[in-house]
Amino acid sequence: MPLPPIIYSDDYLVVVDKPTGLLSVPGRGEANQDCVAVRVQTAFPDALIVHRLDMATSGLMVMARGKVAHRTLSMAFEARQVEKRYVAVVAGCMADDDGEVDLPLIADWPNRPRQMIDHDIGKPSLTRYRVLERLPDRTRVELEPVTGRSHQLRVHMMAIGHSILGDEFYASDEVRALSPRLLLHAQFLRLPHPEAQQPVDYFSEVKF
């Protein structure tokens, strides 16, 4: 089990570049134990998960080193002191240069792990977007999840008619077939360092 590329490490945190197709944490069953957490802990035994990326999503993930750093970083995520930006390629040509998607989300229990929009009991969910490049049949877009709901970016893009290419859960068969992987990458992460509490930035190159 090779270690994911390490973007940065010190005594308080480890930032890795998660490849697509790798779980963030162990799943159910013996066959789903390989994941970012297990691999990183072979080199950093005190590393603890603070947040997750979908298995199909690539890019930046931070792990805390030790319980004190874990508590500090977890509180930063809960307080929305962490800025995350993703790059995605979505189907169709988006009309607006930027905007917001404000649609409440909840788990689609009969179809887990899928999520769905529910205006009655869904949790508030907000995504900001900015167009980076328009092509004839697709758009490269920067996505900023203000909230951090499961599958938020994927559902929100689908909801406005621009599913992410390669999305096995929310895209049509035609859009899913346009890419062998989900074209969603966690490119930028800004967070307060658990020791100094000063903002630090991390960046991961998009490979698509």
C-alpha positions as CSV (number, residue, x, y, z in Angstrom):
1,M,0.0,0.0,0.0
2,P,1.9,3.1,-1.2
3,L,1.7,6.2,0.8
4,P,-0.4,9.0,-0.9
5,P,1.7,11.9,-2.0
6,I,2.5,14.1,1.1
7,I,2.0,17.8,0.4
8,Y,3.1,18.9,3.9
9,S,3.8,17.4,7.3
10,D,4.9,18.7,10.7
11,D,4.3,17.7,14.3
12,Y,0.7,18.8,14.2
13,L,-0.7,17.8,10.9
14,V,-0.2,15.9,7.6
15,V,-1.7,17.1,4.3
16,V,-2.0,14.4,1.6
17,D,-3.0,14.4,-2.1
18,K,-5.6,11.7,-2.2
19,P,-5.9,9.7,-5.5
20,T,-9.3,9.0,-7.0
21,G,-10.6,5.6,-6.2
22,L,-9.2,5.4,-2.7
23,L,-11.4,5.5,0.4
24,S,-10.7,8.2,3.0
25,V,-11.5,5.8,5.9
26,P,-12.1,2.0,6.2
27,G,-15.3,0.8,4.7
28,R,-17.4,-2.2,5.6
29,G,-15.9,-5.6,5.1
30,E,-12.4,-7.0,4.8
31,A,-12.1,-5.9,1.1
32,N,-12.6,-2.2,2.0
33,Q,-10.0,-1.7,4.7
34,D,-7.4,0.0,2.4
35,C,-7.8,3.8,2.7
36,V,-6.0,7.1,3.2
37,A,-6.1,6.8,7.0
38,V,-4.6,3.4,7.1
39,R,-1.8,4.2,4.6
40,V,-0.9,7.5,6.3
41,Q,-0.8,5.8,9.7
42,T,1.9,3.5,8.6
43,A,4.2,6.5,8.4
44,F,2.5,8.8,11.0
45,P,0.9,6.4,13.6
46,D,-0.7,9.4,15.5
47,A,-2.5,10.7,12.4
48,L,-6.2,11.1,12.9
49,I,-9.0,11.8,10.3
50,V,-10.5,15.3,10.5
51,H,-12.6,15.3,7.3
52,R,-13.2,13.1,4.3
53,L,-13.3,13.1,0.6
54,D,-15.6,10.9,-1.5
55,M,-13.8,7.8,-2.8
56,A,-14.1,9.1,-6.4
57,T,-12.8,12.6,-5.5
58,S,-9.1,13.4,-5.6
59,G,-7.1,16.1,-3.9
60,L,-6.2,17.6,-0.6
61,M,-7.0,15.9,2.7
62,V,-5.6,17.0,6.1
63,M,-5.1,14.6,9.1
64,A,-4.3,15.8,12.6
65,R,-1.3,14.5,14.6
66,G,-2.5,13.6,18.1
67,K,-5.7,14.3,20.0
68,V,-5.0,17.9,20.8
69,A,-4.4,18.9,17.2
70,H,-7.4,16.7,16.2
71,R,-9.7,18.6,18.5
72,T,-8.4,22.0,17.4
73,L,-8.7,21.2,13.7
74,S,-12.1,19.6,14.1
75,M,-13.4,22.8,15.8
76,A,-12.0,24.8,13.0
77,F,-14.0,22.7,10.4
78,E,-17.1,23.0,12.6
79,A,-16.8,26.7,12.9
80,R,-16.3,27.0,9.1
81,Q,-12.8,28.5,9.5
82,V,-11.5,26.2,6.8
83,E,-11.7,27.4,3.2
84,K,-11.9,24.7,0.5
85,R,-12.0,25.1,-3.2
86,Y,-12.4,22.4,-5.8
87,V,-12.1,22.2,-9.6
88,A,-14.7,20.2,-11.6
89,V,-15.6,19.6,-15.2
90,V,-19.4,19.6,-15.6
91,A,-21.7,18.8,-18.5
92,G,-23.0,21.6,-20.7
93,C,-22.1,25.2,-21.0
94,M,-22.9,27.2,-17.9
95,A,-24.5,30.5,-18.6
96,D,-23.5,32.6,-15.6
97,D,-19.8,33.4,-14.8
98,D,-20.4,32.8,-11.1
99,G,-23.2,32.2,-8.7
100,E,-24.5,30.2,-5.7
101,V,-26.5,27.0,-5.3
102,D,-28.5,27.1,-2.0
103,L,-30.5,23.9,-1.8
104,P,-31.0,21.8,1.4
105,L,-29.7,18.2,1.4
106,I,-30.5,15.0,3.3
107,A,-29.5,11.4,2.9
108,D,-31.6,9.4,0.4
109,W,-31.9,6.5,2.9
110,P,-33.2,3.8,0.5
111,N,-30.4,4.6,-1.9
112,R,-27.5,5.3,0.3
113,P,-24.9,6.7,0.0
114,R,-26.8,9.0,-2.3
115,Q,-28.0,12.3,-1.1
116,M,-31.1,14.3,-2.2
117,I,-32.6,17.8,-2.0
118,D,-35.4,18.1,0.5
119,H,-36.9,21.6,1.1
120,D,-38.8,20.4,4.2
121,I,-36.2,18.6,6.4
122,G,-32.9,18.9,4.4
123,K,-29.9,20.6,6.1
124,P,-29.0,24.0,4.7
125,S,-26.3,23.6,2.0
126,L,-24.5,26.3,0.1
127,T,-22.1,26.1,-2.8
128,R,-20.5,29.0,-4.6
129,Y,-19.2,28.5,-8.2
130,R,-17.0,30.4,-10.7
131,V,-16.5,29.5,-14.3
132,L,-12.9,28.9,-15.3
133,E,-13.3,27.8,-18.9
134,R,-16.1,27.0,-21.3
135,L,-15.9,24.4,-24.0
136,P,-18.6,23.4,-26.5
137,D,-20.1,20.6,-24.4
138,R,-18.6,21.1,-20.9
139,T,-17.5,23.8,-18.4
140,R,-14.5,23.8,-16.1
141,V,-15.6,25.4,-12.9
142,E,-14.2,26.3,-9.4
143,L,-16.5,25.2,-6.6
144,E,-16.5,26.4,-3.0
145,P,-18.6,24.4,-0.5
146,V,-19.6,26.9,2.2
147,T,-21.2,24.1,4.0
148,G,-19.7,20.6,4.0
149,R,-22.5,18.1,3.4
150,S,-21.9,14.7,1.9
151,H,-21.9,14.7,-1.9
152,Q,-22.9,18.4,-1.7
153,L,-21.0,19.6,-4.8
154,R,-22.2,16.6,-6.9
155,V,-25.8,17.0,-6.0
156,H,-25.8,20.8,-6.4
157,M,-24.2,20.6,-9.8
158,M,-26.7,18.0,-10.9
159,A,-29.6,20.1,-9.5
160,I,-28.7,23.1,-11.7
161,G,-28.5,20.9,-14.8
162,H,-24.7,20.5,-15.0
163,S,-23.7,17.1,-13.5
164,I,-20.0,16.4,-13.0
165,L,-18.5,14.3,-15.7
166,G,-17.9,10.7,-14.6
167,D,-20.3,10.9,-11.7
168,E,-21.7,7.4,-11.2
169,F,-24.4,8.5,-8.7
170,Y,-25.9,11.7,-10.1
171,A,-25.0,12.0,-13.8
172,S,-26.9,10.5,-16.7
173,D,-25.4,7.5,-18.5
174,E,-24.3,9.8,-21.3
175,V,-22.5,12.2,-18.9
176,R,-21.0,9.4,-16.8
177,A,-19.5,7.9,-19.9
178,L,-17.6,11.1,-20.8
179,S,-14.9,10.4,-18.2
180,P,-13.5,7.2,-16.7
181,R,-13.3,9.0,-13.3
182,L,-15.2,11.6,-11.5
183,L,-13.8,15.0,-12.6
184,L,-13.7,16.6,-9.2
185,H,-10.5,17.6,-7.4
186,A,-9.9,19.3,-4.0
187,Q,-7.4,21.9,-5.2
188,F,-7.0,24.4,-2.4
189,L,-7.2,24.3,1.4
190,R,-6.8,27.1,3.8
191,L,-7.0,26.4,7.6
192,P,-5.7,27.8,10.9
193,H,-2.6,25.9,11.9
194,P,-3.4,23.9,15.1
195,E,-0.3,25.3,16.9
196,A,0.1,29.0,15.8
197,Q,-3.6,29.5,14.7
198,Q,-2.3,31.4,11.7
199,P,-3.9,30.7,8.3
200,V,-1.9,28.3,6.1
201,D,-2.5,27.4,2.5
202,Y,-2.1,24.1,0.6
203,F,-2.4,23.5,-3.1
204,S,-2.7,20.4,-5.3
205,E,-2.4,20.5,-9.1
206,V,-5.4,19.3,-11.1
207,K,-4.6,16.4,-13.3
208,F,-7.5,16.6,-15.7
